[in-house]
Amino acid sequence: MGLWYNTNGLSVDELMKKETEVRKKLVTAFGLGIDPNAIGQIQNALDDIRLAIVESQYKPGDDADENFDDYLNIG
């Protein structure tokens, strides 16, 4: 879950659709000359969605080696 946008339980396809929707809203806000603070909030929501897309592709444990020892022996 992002700070500005709830992305829990959404698939990558759903996240990409949401990203497209938010980008359209951002372009509209720029075109209308909306307050920069409001535009910043839309950009934060867009960043949350993009981060969720990246995080969904790198879930912990996907490439974890069960035999990996968490120490380094230099001797």
C-alpha positions as a Python dict, from the first residue, in 0.01 Angstrom:
ca = {
    (1, 'M'): (0, 0, 0),
    (2, 'G'): (135, 335, -97),
    (3, 'L'): (113, 652, 100),
    (4, 'W'): (-115, 823, -152),
    (5, 'Y'): (-282, 535, -334),
    (6, 'N'): (-397, 193, -210),
    (7, 'T'): (-242, -69, -439),
    (8, 'N'): (-299, -379, -222),
    (9, 'G'): (-426, -683, -408),
    (10, 'L'): (-410, -532, -757),
    (11, 'S'): (-254, -727, -1043),
    (12, 'V'): (8, -576, -1272),
    (13, 'D'): (-256, -527, -1545),
    (14, 'E'): (-486, -344, -1303),
    (15, 'L'): (-195, -131, -1182),
    (16, 'M'): (-106, -38, -1539),
    (17, 'K'): (-467, 64, -1607),
    (18, 'K'): (-466, 276, -1290),
    (19, 'E'): (-136, 433, -1398),
    (20, 'T'): (-291, 530, -1732),
    (21, 'E'): (-595, 681, -1556),
    (22, 'V'): (-382, 883, -1316),
    (23, 'R'): (-155, 1004, -1598),
    (24, 'K'): (-463, 1128, -1787),
    (25, 'K'): (-575, 1313, -1475),
    (26, 'L'): (-228, 1465, -1440),
    (27, 'V'): (-229, 1588, -1800),
    (28, 'T'): (-575, 1738, -1746),
    (29, 'A'): (-458, 1909, -1427),
    (30, 'F'): (-159, 2061, -1608),
    (31, 'G'): (-384, 2178, -1891),
    (32, 'L'): (-627, 2346, -1653),
    (33, 'G'): (-351, 2517, -1457),
    (34, 'I'): (-444, 2350, -1129),
    (35, 'D'): (-258, 2447, -812),
    (36, 'P'): (96, 2298, -804),
    (37, 'N'): (25, 2136, -467),
    (38, 'A'): (-265, 1941, -615),
    (39, 'I'): (-49, 1839, -911),
    (40, 'G'): (215, 1720, -666),
    (41, 'Q'): (-42, 1497, -495),
    (42, 'I'): (-139, 1344, -829),
    (43, 'Q'): (229, 1284, -905),
    (44, 'N'): (269, 1116, -564),
    (45, 'A'): (-21, 882, -644),
    (46, 'L'): (141, 804, -979),
    (47, 'D'): (472, 730, -806),
    (48, 'D'): (294, 492, -566),
    (49, 'I'): (140, 301, -855),
    (50, 'R'): (471, 279, -1040),
    (51, 'L'): (645, 156, -726),
    (52, 'A'): (377, -109, -676),
    (53, 'I'): (434, -230, -1034),
    (54, 'V'): (808, -264, -973),
    (55, 'E'): (760, -429, -633),
    (56, 'S'): (513, -681, -776),
    (57, 'Q'): (780, -799, -1018),
    (58, 'Y'): (1040, -849, -744),
    (59, 'K'): (864, -1037, -468),
    (60, 'P'): (1092, -1174, -196),
    (61, 'G'): (1160, -1542, -218),
    (62, 'D'): (1131, -1569, -594),
    (63, 'D'): (1503, -1630, -642),
    (64, 'A'): (1603, -1708, -284),
    (65, 'D'): (1843, -2000, -244),
    (66, 'E'): (1749, -2215, 55),
    (67, 'N'): (2107, -2335, 94),
    (68, 'F'): (2250, -1984, 112),
    (69, 'D'): (2448, -1911, 428),
    (70, 'D'): (2421, -1556, 552),
    (71, 'Y'): (2790, -1514, 639),
    (72, 'L'): (3124, -1478, 467),
    (73, 'N'): (3423, -1693, 563),
    (74, 'I'): (3751, -1518, 477),
    (75, 'G'): (3993, -1763, 626),
}
